[in-house]
Amino acid sequence: MLLALVAVFGLSAATLPYSIDASVGKKHGRWVAPGVRLRMYRLDAPNKVRVLTIDATAKPTVDAVLASNVLPGREQVSSMAGRTHAIAAINGDYSRPSGRPVFTFARDGRLDQTTQLYGRNFAIDQSETSVFMAHPKTRLWIWVKASDGGGASYEIDRMNERSVPGQATSQIRAFTSVGAGEERPPHGGCYVRLRAKQAPRAASPTRAPRRGGTPIAVAGIEQRHVVEKQQCRYQRVPPNGGITLYSPRDGSHADTLRSMSVGSSVVFGWSLGWPDVFDSVGGNPTLIENGAVQKQSIYGSDSFVSGRHPRTAVAYNDRSNKLFLVTVDGRQPNYSRGMTLAGLTHFLRSRLGATDALNLDGGGSTTMVVNGTIRGRPSDGSERLVSSALVVLNGDDPGEHLGAGTSQSEQLFAPLPLPSIPAEDSSYAAMVQDPASVGGLSEWLEHQGHDLPRFLERTADDFRATQGPTTD
């Protein structure tokens, strides 16, 4: 099981039928595809929980999909499922104000963004034997080949992200065309544009630079590039389908970029601290980790934690080697009320035997699509536009088998036209007001004492401004 994209246009979700899965029993369920089974659990309260169980031995593929293939981008889950020919899908990470994911995001060996927030991520390794749901230890680097056959490694500090205030002159940042809608190399600096010559590959150990003068063994992803352009002047160098490295002209790494001549070989690498991971999507909080319930994350007075809301989660049972994609309908008292994080954790552990579980974007964002049909009832009354999705493919991941620079590869990762968004659409405004989506998450993180990036600080303030008296 591992994650991929096929960039072809799919069906519009606005016309998809809804289903309450009346025929899906909690004991037997039904097969969606070999190795993929859908069950619905009807619980007291009432609650309706849908579970996609994925058996790795049948070799379905779970894939991370970025909305519209761009940062920022917004898209419905059913649209992402349709254009990737997925047999099933659920919503993924929370959304920033612009629509891009909150946390680190990677797909098919290409790191789309790092994050300013100490977050959590979900990933599966390429061999389909290991699942990761924890804080990633993100590192990026370049290895520059020397004329004598040796080389040197340099740390990269950000991918499609703004610099940390006060640290810009000490950093090398990387930019790709995926982030061009929001993050571009600043004007006035030293630039190197890299063009990929090989597809990404898993490497262990990698050529990551030493830390503190001590060699470190890092498993990660590396991809060979050549220097296509190098300059130090006011006019910036856009990625144009490659990677642009940037340093201020007075920065401590400006000479490093100046020394990289056109045509020279450069390896770009990244790691989340987990071996053979090509794809990853963020979430928060971790509910279960290595068999231990994360009590500090699932109990509390914040509505994000203690309220009954629609929920989306990904979970894993390491004894049976089964992955679970889970949605809980909510905010519909006579149909399904929703769950607290403690209630969701209890269900995942007691009913599914989960040894690891991560909470994803919830509330009105919660959506499951199976064979082109929305399963359940999104609490907004229709699908929200979200930042990303996890999809299930009936077979191999095509994005991991394409060579760099091929027309198929370029098509696969090319930005898609942004969806036509009606003037009355207010997906992000709804997320800000939603206790189980990014609004509730940002306030909860603030109460936990986290140092939030500015966009989440604003979201927490906006969330509090919209909250009146609440009822369970």
C-alpha positions as a printed Julia matrix, in Angstrom:
472×3 Matrix{Float64}:
   0.0    0.0     0.0
   1.48   3.33   -0.9
   0.3    6.58   -2.21
  -0.05   8.07   -5.87
  -1.92  10.39   -8.26
  -3.26  10.15  -11.8
  -3.88  13.65  -13.15
  -6.94  13.16  -15.28
 -10.19  14.91  -14.75
 -12.94  13.08  -12.91
 -16.59  13.52  -12.05
 -18.01  16.55  -10.33
 -19.09  15.65   -6.81
 -22.04  18.0    -6.87
 -24.18  15.44   -8.7
 -23.07  12.31   -6.87
 -25.78  10.35   -5.04
 -25.79   9.96   -1.27
 -26.24   6.65    0.53
 -26.88   5.7     4.15
 -25.52   2.21    3.44
 -28.68   0.53    4.7
 -27.51  -2.81    3.3
 -24.11  -2.73    4.96
 -24.22  -4.79    8.15
 -21.73  -4.31   10.97
 -20.75  -8.0    10.97
 -20.08  -8.89    7.35
 -19.94  -5.68    5.3
 -19.23  -5.98    1.6
 -16.18  -6.17   -0.63
 -15.34  -3.04   -2.59
 -12.34  -4.66   -4.33
  -9.92  -7.48   -3.53
  -8.5   -6.67   -0.12
 -10.82  -3.7     0.5
 -14.01  -4.15    2.55
 -16.61  -1.59    3.62
 -18.52  -1.96    6.87
 -20.98   0.29    8.64
 -21.36   0.07   12.4
 -24.69   1.25   13.84
 -24.0    2.25   17.41
 -26.11   3.54   20.26
 -26.37   7.34   20.68
 -27.11   6.91   17.65
 -23.91   6.84   15.62
 -23.06   5.55   12.18
 -19.41   4.69   11.61
 -18.07   3.58    8.23
 -14.86   1.6     8.06
 -12.82   0.75    4.98
 -10.6   -2.19    5.9
  -7.54  -2.59    3.67
  -5.6   -5.84    3.62
  -2.04  -5.35    2.37
  -1.75  -8.93    1.17
  -4.19  -8.15   -1.68
  -1.95  -5.21   -2.7
  -4.37  -2.33   -2.98
  -2.6    1.04   -2.86
  -3.33   3.91   -0.49
  -2.36   7.23   -2.03
  -2.06  10.86   -0.91
  -3.76  13.36   -3.22
  -3.19  17.11   -3.18
  -6.21  19.21   -4.04
  -5.85  20.55   -7.6
  -2.17  19.44   -7.56
  -1.19  22.9    -6.32
  -0.49  24.95   -3.19
  -2.93  26.42   -2.54
  -5.76  24.36   -3.95
  -9.21  23.27   -2.88
 -11.16  20.31   -4.19
 -13.91  17.92   -3.14
 -13.0   14.4    -2.06
 -15.23  12.89   -4.73
 -13.42  14.91   -7.41
 -10.02  13.71   -6.17
 -11.3   10.15   -6.12
 -12.71  10.48   -9.63
  -9.63  11.9   -11.31
  -7.33   9.31   -9.71
  -9.67   6.4   -10.6
  -9.81   5.52   -6.91
 -12.19   2.89   -5.62
 -12.5    4.72   -2.3
 -11.37   7.93   -0.6
 -11.6    9.97    2.6
 -10.67  13.56    3.35
  -7.12  14.19    4.61
  -5.3   17.07    6.33
  -6.78  20.26    7.72
  -6.68  23.41    5.56
  -4.84  26.69    5.89
  -6.71  29.89    4.96
  -5.5   29.61    1.36
  -6.54  25.95    1.1
  -3.14  24.26    1.35
  -2.6   21.49    3.95
  -1.56  22.49    7.47
   1.16  19.87    7.94
   3.98  18.3     5.93
   2.78  16.77    2.66
   4.51  14.39    0.23
   3.4   12.3    -2.74
   5.25   9.81   -4.9
   8.68  10.73   -3.6
   8.21  14.47   -4.07
   8.02  16.64   -0.96
   5.42  19.35   -1.64
   5.71  21.29    1.6
   7.24  21.38    5.04
   5.44  23.02    7.94
   6.16  25.65   10.56
   4.22  23.59   13.11
   5.43  20.58   15.08
   2.74  18.26   13.75
   1.9   14.65   13.09
   1.81  12.62    9.9
   0.58   9.33    8.47
   2.64   7.27    6.0
   3.08   3.7     4.74
   6.38   2.39    3.48
   6.87   1.24   -0.09
   7.09  -2.45    0.87
   3.6   -2.27    2.42
   4.84  -3.67    5.73
   5.22  -0.61    7.98
   2.79   2.13    8.96
   3.87   5.37   10.63
   1.67   7.77   12.62
   3.78  10.12   14.71
   5.81  13.32   14.67
   7.97  13.23   11.53
  11.62  14.16   11.88
  11.79  16.14    8.68
  15.13  16.8     7.0
  16.02  18.11    3.52
  19.43  18.31    1.89
  21.4   18.57   -1.32
  24.56  16.7    -2.2
  26.74  18.56   -4.69
  29.16  16.47   -6.72
  32.72  17.8    -6.94
  35.03  17.61   -9.97
  37.28  15.1    -8.18
  34.39  12.66   -7.79
  33.69  13.53   -4.17
  31.03  15.91   -2.94
  29.56  17.93   -0.11
  26.14  17.96    1.57
  24.15  21.01    2.66
  21.01  21.26    4.77
  17.83  22.71    3.17
  15.62  24.47    5.69
  12.21  24.87    4.04
  10.18  23.53    1.13
   7.58  25.95   -0.27
   7.52  27.69    3.13
   8.41  31.12    4.42
  11.58  31.51    6.43
  11.59  31.64   10.21
  11.73  35.32   11.25
  15.3   36.36   11.93
  16.8   33.26   10.3
  16.5   34.06    6.59
  20.19  34.82    6.07
  21.26  31.47    7.51
  18.92  29.33    5.44
  18.66  27.69    2.03
  15.04  27.35    0.99
  13.6   25.23   -1.83
  10.65  26.02   -4.08
   8.76  23.97   -6.66
   6.1   24.84   -9.21
   3.5   23.19   -6.96
   3.81  26.08   -4.52
   3.93  28.89   -7.05
   0.42  30.04   -6.2
   1.49  31.14   -2.73
   5.22  30.67   -2.14
   7.78  31.88   -4.69
  11.48  32.57   -4.33
  11.91  36.15   -3.07
  13.4   38.8    -5.34
  17.02  39.68   -4.8
  19.1   36.63   -3.96
  21.21  33.76   -5.19
  19.32  31.09   -7.09
  19.99  27.64   -8.48
  17.37  25.84  -10.58
  17.59  22.05  -10.59
  16.1   19.78  -13.26
  15.34  16.14  -12.36
  17.2   13.49  -14.34
  15.98  10.4   -12.49
  12.85   9.37  -10.62
  12.91   9.54   -6.8
  14.34   6.45   -5.09
  14.48   5.16   -1.54
  17.98   5.41   -0.09
  19.48   4.15    3.16
  21.79   5.54    4.2
  21.36   8.8     2.35
  23.79  11.64    1.7
  22.29  13.85    4.4
  24.85  16.2     5.97
  26.34  15.62    9.39
  24.89  17.34   12.41
  27.3   18.77   14.91
  30.16  17.13   13.03
  28.8   13.63   13.73
  27.79  11.32   10.86
  24.13  10.3    11.02
  22.38   7.46    9.22
  19.15   8.73    7.66
  16.75   6.69    5.55
  14.97   8.84    3.02
  14.24   9.66   -0.61
  16.84  10.96   -3.06
  16.57  12.16   -6.66
  19.38  13.1    -9.04
  19.22  16.53  -10.7
  21.43  18.75  -12.81
  21.93  22.48  -12.39
  19.94  24.18  -15.16
  20.48  27.8   -14.14
  22.51  29.74  -11.56
  22.49  33.47  -10.85
  22.8   36.05   -8.08
  20.81  39.15   -8.92
  17.54  40.94   -8.2
  15.35  38.98  -10.63
  14.23  35.69   -9.12
  14.46  32.32  -10.88
  11.13  30.41  -10.91
  11.19  26.59  -10.62
   9.53  26.02  -14.04
   8.85  22.37  -13.23
  12.1   21.84  -11.32
  13.39  22.95   -7.91
  14.71  26.43   -7.19
  17.18  26.8    -4.32
  17.32  30.27   -2.77
  19.58  32.13   -0.37
  19.81  35.88    0.28
  22.84  37.39   -1.43
  24.27  38.29    1.98
  23.32  34.91    3.43
  25.75  32.41    4.88
  25.0   29.97    2.02
  25.14  32.4    -0.91
  28.64  31.22   -1.85
  27.42  27.62   -1.83
  24.87  28.45   -4.53
  27.37  30.58   -6.46
  29.72  27.61   -6.65
  27.15  25.33   -8.36
  27.88  25.52  -12.08
  25.38  24.86  -14.85
  25.42  21.18  -15.84
  26.82  19.93  -12.53
  25.17  17.04  -10.72
  23.12  17.59   -7.55
  21.18  15.06   -5.48
  18.11  16.46   -3.71
  16.98  14.41   -0.71
  14.42  14.45    2.07
  13.35  12.28    4.96
  10.59  12.17    7.56
  12.7    9.87    9.69
  10.97   6.75    8.35
  12.43   4.36    5.77
  11.03   3.94    2.24
   8.27   6.52    2.7
   7.26   8.21   -0.57
   3.96   9.74    0.53
   2.6   11.33    3.68
  -0.41  13.33    4.85
  -0.77  15.28    8.09
  -3.31  15.09   10.89
  -3.73  15.81   14.61
  -3.84  14.51   17.25
  -2.41  11.01   17.45
  -5.03   8.86   19.19
  -3.1    5.61   19.63
   0.65   5.11   19.21
   2.4    1.74   19.41
  -0.58   0.31   21.27
  -0.75   3.13   23.84
  -3.8    5.39   24.02
  -2.67   9.03   23.96
  -4.77  10.17   26.92
  -3.3   13.69   26.94
  -4.77  14.2    23.45
  -8.23  12.69   23.78
  -9.45  14.18   27.05
 -10.05  17.84   27.84
 -12.63  20.6    27.94
 -12.13  21.94   24.41
 -15.02  21.14   22.1
 -12.46  19.89   19.56
 -11.76  17.01   21.97
 -14.88  16.57   24.06
 -17.67  17.53   21.66
 -19.66  15.05   19.6
 -18.69  15.8    16.04
 -18.25  14.1    12.66
 -14.77  12.55   12.63
 -12.28  11.15   10.13
  -9.39   8.93   11.16
  -6.81   6.5     9.83
  -5.91   3.5    11.98
  -3.77   0.37   11.82
  -3.74  -3.06   13.47
  -0.14  -4.31   13.48
  -1.17  -7.85   14.42
  -3.45  -8.37   11.43
  -1.56  -5.95    9.13
  -4.81  -4.17    8.29
  -5.29  -0.47    7.67
  -8.57   1.27    8.4
  -9.99   4.46    6.89
 -12.79   5.59    9.19
 -15.52   8.24    9.05
 -18.18   9.04   11.67
 -21.29  10.98   10.66
 -22.46  13.59   13.14
 -24.53  16.65   14.07
 -27.71  14.85   12.96
 -29.42  13.79   16.24
 -31.9   11.34   14.73
 -29.33   9.82   12.36
 -25.85  10.09   13.86
 -24.68  12.42   16.65
 -20.93  12.14   16.21
 -18.16  11.16   18.61
 -15.76  12.7    21.06
 -12.08  11.91   20.47
 -12.2    9.55   23.46
 -15.23   7.78   21.99
 -13.56   7.51   18.6
 -10.4    6.13   20.19
 -12.41   3.54   22.14
 -14.15   2.42   18.95
 -10.9    2.11   17.02
  -9.25   0.12   19.77
 -12.15  -2.1    20.9
 -13.85  -2.78   17.56
 -10.9   -2.69   15.16
  -8.01  -3.64   17.44
  -6.11  -0.54   16.34
  -2.55  -0.25   17.63
  -2.01   3.12   15.92
  -4.5    5.83   14.98
  -4.43   9.44   13.81
  -7.26  11.95   13.75
  -7.72  13.81   10.45
  -9.77  16.88    9.51
 -13.31  16.41   10.8
 -16.62  18.16   11.28
 -18.19  19.2     8.0
 -15.02  18.11    6.17
 -15.67  14.44    7.0
 -16.38  12.62    3.73
 -16.09   9.05    2.45
 -16.5    8.14   -1.21
 -16.78   4.51   -2.39
 -17.11   3.6    -6.07
 -18.18   7.13   -6.98
 -20.86   7.43   -4.28
 -20.66   9.57   -1.14
 -21.22   7.22    1.79
 -23.02   8.9     4.64
 -24.23  12.44    5.08
 -21.72  15.31    5.3
 -22.94  17.53    8.12
 -22.81  20.7     5.99
 -25.43  19.15    3.71
 -22.94  18.85    0.85
 -19.23  18.24    0.36
 -16.71  20.8     1.45
 -13.72  21.78   -0.6
 -10.72  20.4     1.29
  -6.92  20.46    1.03
  -6.16  16.79    0.4
  -7.41  13.23    0.46
  -6.36   9.65    1.05
  -7.5    7.44   -1.82
  -7.47   3.68   -2.36
  -6.36   2.4    -5.76
  -7.15  -1.08   -7.0
  -3.57  -1.97   -7.93
  -0.14  -0.39   -8.18
   0.73   3.24   -7.67
   1.45   4.67  -11.16
   3.18   7.77   -9.8
   6.03   5.73   -8.34
   6.93   4.02  -11.61
   7.31   6.95  -14.0
  10.71   8.27  -15.01
  11.55  11.93  -14.41
  10.93  14.24  -17.33
   8.52  11.96  -19.22
   5.31  13.37  -20.61
   3.32  11.01  -18.34
   5.2   12.26  -15.29
   4.7   15.88  -16.24
   0.99  15.28  -16.75
   0.67  13.41  -13.47
   2.05  16.24  -11.36
   0.89  19.22  -13.43
  -1.32  21.72  -11.58
  -4.98  21.34  -12.45
  -7.3   24.24  -13.21
  -8.74  25.47   -9.94
 -12.38  24.43   -9.51
 -15.1   26.9   -10.28
 -16.11  28.0    -6.8
 -19.57  29.55   -6.43
 -19.59  33.02   -4.89
 -21.63  31.7    -1.99
 -19.14  28.94   -1.2
 -17.63  29.39    2.23
 -15.74  26.15    2.82
 -12.88  27.73    4.71
 -15.15  30.03    6.71
 -17.08  26.91    7.73
 -13.81  25.19    8.72
 -12.83  28.17   10.9
 -16.16  28.02   12.72
 -16.06  24.23   13.01
 -14.98  22.84   16.43
 -13.8   19.58   14.78
 -11.95  21.21   11.89
  -9.12  23.75   11.69
 -10.9   26.28   13.94
 -11.21  23.89   16.86
  -7.78  22.4    16.17
  -6.03  25.78   16.32
  -7.67  26.74   19.61
  -6.88  23.33   21.11
  -3.23  23.57   20.04
  -3.03  27.03   21.57
  -4.44  25.72   24.85
  -1.86  22.93   24.69
   0.86  25.58   24.75
   2.12  25.16   21.19
   3.89  28.04   19.47
   1.58  28.45   16.49
   2.45  29.92   13.1
   0.69  33.19   12.4
  -2.0   31.69   10.17
  -3.15  29.37   12.97
  -3.02  32.15   15.56
  -5.42  34.12   13.39
  -7.58  31.03   12.9
  -7.81  30.49   16.67
  -8.86  34.13   17.16
 -11.45  33.9    14.38
 -12.78  30.62   15.8
 -13.33  32.13   19.26
 -15.05  35.15   17.74
 -17.62  32.92   16.03
 -18.45  30.69   18.99
 -21.61  31.26   20.96
 -23.18  29.0    23.58
 -22.7   25.34   22.62
 -24.8   22.27   23.29
 -23.84  18.63   23.17
